[in-house]
Amino acid sequence: MYFGKATDEHRWTQKNYLCESVFICGSHLSLDTRINQMKIIFNANFWNQPNTGSGQYLRALFNALQELDTSNEYELIEPAAVGGQPSFAENLAKVWFEQIAFPRACQRERADLAHVPYFGSALFPGTRTVVTIHDLIPMLLPLYRGSLLVRAYTQLAALSARRADAIIADSTCSQRDIVRLLRVPESRVRVVYLAADARFRPVADTRAVADKYTLPDQFVLYLGGFDQRKNVRVIIEAFAQLDEFYRAGWRLVLSGVKLGEDSMFFPDPRRIAREANLPDDAIQYLGWVNEADKPALYSRAGAFVFPSLYEGFGLPPLEAMACGTPVLASNASSLPEIIGDAGILLEPNDARAWADALRAVLADETRRATMRERGIAHARKFSWRRAAEETLAVYTTVVGAFN
């Protein structure tokens, strides 16, 4: 077995456990060193999906724990890329890994604790388990409940989470939802805030990214999905009320995928713009943006807007603040916790209020400078080291309770 710090270049060794197959990677401690220490194994199902929130969380937390803690042993277990798994459909294979393969692997590796970093722990774990639940959107928002099979999976995940020894939530808002909807004691749900990656900081020279995406000189930025929960409609309707800024060269830049579909779940922003009588060239659609380009994109924007109706945490506004971009966001769900007084919080569906706030920010360079400084300082309060420290405290509490 190969052990070492997990990076994009880490090596994997395959282990076959009966009919399930997994890859294992981690930090190695000798048996003598491991006496009275913990062996923590992560469900790494999202490790190779770094563009997803769960993948980013797993990578950032795992590496922060490796840097912080040299006393305990950490391993990743992910589904094998080849052979060894039942030939089920992809979604059933995912459930197989979560409910059967991962718990068995943890037992055979003699884990002291298993950490499932997303809403998908095992109903019969066989190992003390911590599960991170980023949000309960499928249980909160009817439009996101999905098909009968998706709803059945959500119920399985909910039942399994109730059996976990501890639950980590990204925010106090998510903690309240978990306690209420899963009916678990508040004492079992710990809040551990996420953080913007260290690469999110002000970028002085943004010309390369501006040329790559053909960005306008002055623009308001939205970065995220176009699904109904993200509430992009209100930003388009607000920008349509800013004729004087459009005539002066300001543009609305929307970065997201799913253009071309127009449904209740994915309303097409181009249709919304037409209905708002916003000229076609007032909006630029960037599509998918490379992760490496995001700091410069944030830094170049005059303001960042995030009108989401619900977020378990809300990482894009924090990333924007870390880059020195003035942030305007909705006052819904967890966003007031994350943004505090470093940004402007608005009623999510009040387009007039969004237009007035944008007008005040875009017209006042002094105010934007103040918001830049305040946002950078506020974003520094969140760090992956702190998240690792607080997560490690959860591990210690759970394992200690059984010793």
Sequence and secondary structure as in RCSB ss.txt:
>XXXX:A:sequence
MYFGKATDEHRWTQKNYLCESVFICGSHLSLDTRINQMKIIFNANFWNQPNTGSGQYLRALFNALQELDTSNEYE
LIEPAAVGGQPSFAENLAKVWFEQIAFPRACQRERADLAHVPYFGSALFPGTRTVVTIHDLIPMLLPLYRGSLLV
RAYTQLAALSARRADAIIADSTCSQRDIVRLLRVPESRVRVVYLAADARFRPVADTRAVADKYTLPDQFVLYLGG
FDQRKNVRVIIEAFAQLDEFYRAGWRLVLSGVKLGEDSMFFPDPRRIAREANLPDDAIQYLGWVNEADKPALYSR
AGAFVFPSLYEGFGLPPLEAMACGTPVLASNASSLPEIIGDAGILLEPNDARAWADALRAVLADETRRATMRERG
IAHARKFSWRRAAEETLAVYTTVVGAFN
>XXXX:A:secstr
       TT   EEEEETTEEEEEEE    HHHHTT  EEEEE TTTT TTSHHHHHHHHHHHHHHHH SSSEEE
EEEE SSSSS    HHHHHHHIIIIIHHHHHHHTT SEEEE SS   SS SS EEEEE   HHHH GGG  SHHH
HHHHHHHHHHHHHSSEEEESSHHHHHHHHHHHT  GGGEEE      TT S  S  HHHHHHHT  SEEEEEES 
 SGGG HHHHHHHHTT HHHHHTTEEEEEE S TT  SSSS  HHHHHHHTT  GGGEEE  S  GGGHHHHHHH
 SEEEE  S  SS HHHHHHHHTT  EEEESSTTHHHHHTTSSEEE TT HHHHHHHHHHHHT HHHHHHHHHHH
HHHHTT  HHHHHHHHHHHHHHHHHTT 
